């Protein structure tokens, strides 16, 4: 189901060398085993919103999800926004580095594959490709100012690899920065911020680069449900640990 043209691109860019430390890489991978193991994987997390939990805690829905379940069914976010991942994300998001973006996309694909395998081990349904992929959109004014829409860049490539259509949502509200706002403030800031230009199939996945509280993906999921989606998953590359700010 998953294809790895991105790995081929990275191997051509730095043949046989780890993308993180330049040591010899694992066969067929753009990283060495040590660097891969040292990445901040988000394995102990709330199964609904993917909020990182202490490693000693058995993953179960967090208090926020029990009190106010999000409009998406579950979040799949393989990494925490820390260390090497945060550095890659900043180079991709603010400096439009295609190499950083390609590596992040590869890590997302691997995380989704790992989730499928774990689900099979537990007797659960694996990850079936969604019927459509939807990127979290920038407001047109912000996209013009930045000159680069990182969410759409990721979604176009992931949709092609999954062989599913990409549907472009509209951001109708140019929301102020979410930085420094709590969960309630973020939800209020995003109320009515998104709309879908067409009816949606029953099963869709949303894609963002970094997930902080999940308020943005929740607001987009609500717009998707209004447009006919019945099962919405939220996908992101990295999740901000509690108590840390992020874009």
C-alpha positions, 0 to 999 in steps of 0.5 A, spaced: 500 500 500 505 504 501 510 506 496 517 509 498 519 513 492 522 518 497 527 514 500 530 513 493 530 521 492 534 521 499 539 516 497 540 519 490 541 526 494 546 523 499 547 515 497 549 511 503 549 516 508 544 517 514 540 524 513 541 525 520 549 524 522 552 522 515 554 515 518 552 509 513 545 508 513 540 502 513 539 498 507 534 501 503 533 507 508 535 514 509 537 513 516 542 509 520 539 504 526 541 509 531 539 515 529 532 512 527 531 509 534 533 516 537 528 519 534 522 522 539 517 517 537 510 518 540 508 511 542 505 512 549 499 517 547 492 518 547 489 513 542 484 519 540 488 525 540 495 522 540 497 527 546 504 524 548 503 520 555 508 518 560 512 512 557 509 508 564 502 509 562 498 504 559 495 508 553 488 510 554 483 516 552 486 522 555 481 527 560 480 532 554 478 527 550 473 523 555 470 530 557 469 533 549 471 528 544 473 531 538 470 530 531 475 526 528 475 518 530 482 518 532 489 521 531 495 518 528 501 522 529 508 518 529 513 523 532 513 528 538 515 535 536 522 535 539 529 535 538 531 532 530 524 532 528 523 540 531 529 542 527 527 538 520 520 541 521 522 548 522 527 548 516 521 545 512 516 550 514 519 556 515 525 555 509 521 551 504 527 545 505 524 540 500 529 535 503 527 536 510 519 535 507 521 529 504 524 526 510 518 528 514 514 525 509 518 518 509 517 518 517 510 519 517 509 513 512 513 509 516 509 511 522 502 509 519 505 503 516 507 501 524 500 503 526 497 498 521 502 492 523 500 494 531 493 493 529 494 487 526 497 484 532 492 486 537 486 483 532 484 490 530 483 493 523 489 496 520 490 502 516 485 502 510 487 508 505 482 513 506 477 515 500 480 522 500 485 526 503 484 533 506 490 538 508 489 543 513 489 549 509 492 556 510 488 562 509 489 565 502 492 572 505 497 568 509 499 563 503 501 569 499 505 572 505 509 566 506 509 563 499 509 556 501 503 552 503 507 546 507 500 542 508 498 542 501 506 540 499 505 534 504 498 532 502 499 532 494 505 527 495 502 523 500 495 523 496 499 520 490 503 515 494 496 513 497 493 513 490 487 517 493 484 524 491 486 530 494 480 535 496 482 542 498 478 545 503 477 553 504 479 557 510 474 562 510 477 565 517 484 569 517 484 567 524 489 570 529 495 566 531 494 560 536 500 561 539 499 562 547 492 560 547 489 554 551 484 549 548 478 553 549 481 559 546 483 555 540 477 552 539 473 559 539 479 562 535 477 556 529 470 556 530 467 556 523 474 557 520 473 552 514 468 549 509 468 544 504 467 546 497 464 539 495 460 533 498 465 528 501 466 520 501 464 517 507 471 516 510 477 521 509 483 523 513 486 530 514 493 532 514 497 537 518 504 538 519 504 539 527 498 538 531 498 542 538 492 541 542 488 538 536 483 544 535 485 546 528 484 538 526 477 538 530 475 544 527 476 541 520 473 535 522 467 538 523 467 541 517 468 535 513 462 532 517 457 537 515 460 535 508 458 528 509 464 524 511 462 519 516 469 517 519 474 522 519 481 521 521 487 526 523 494 525 521 500 529 522 507 528 523 509 530 530 505 532 536 507 537 541 508 535 548 503 538 553 506 545 556 510 546 549 508 552 544 508 550 537 506 554 531 
